Amino acid sequence: MKLKFFAMLSCFLLLFGCGTANDNNGNQNGTGSDTAPPTDNTEDEEAVEDLTGHIISISNEGNMRILVTGSHANSSGVSATMYTLEESTKVEDTEGKGLEAADQKVGMKVTVWNTGIVAESFPAQSGALKVVVDAGQDGNEQEAIEKALGEVKAGDPWHVDAVEKVEDSKYKVTLKNLLEDTEPVEVEVQL
């Protein structure tokens, strides 16, 4: 008899304990909590500064994707992120001049903003809301980085440690492979 009583009491508590609740407006949200259900406000996405560094590679299969290695705004470590640029991605230089996504080149110094949502892989992956190209970067420096990256193993996330002008049109670019625990590689290029 006691067993039937406890079984019925358990069923009663289970049924009525998992009922629906009203939100503060008197609407039933079925969650049992007082919080409103989440909404999808993709238009109101707030841009968060994510990474400042150099474009290491560019892919144009479908949406444009850029691999950027550099440092995060709020940390001192080096990271790599593959950003997807969509039609809504704003591209400009540091002087506010609007640019096309197609104007970006390997070796350019950029700062990328995203929503703060990043797929934790290596390299990390995220959508870019805004890309700002450093208008103060020397065109020869960008070209030297691009040539130096052509001399090392393609596809790896290389980080640009330093760019030094050796002579008039000769540069030394120091690159670090973020996948391997090796010493940086110095590549001399002639422009």
Disulfide bonds with the S-S distance in Angstrom:
none
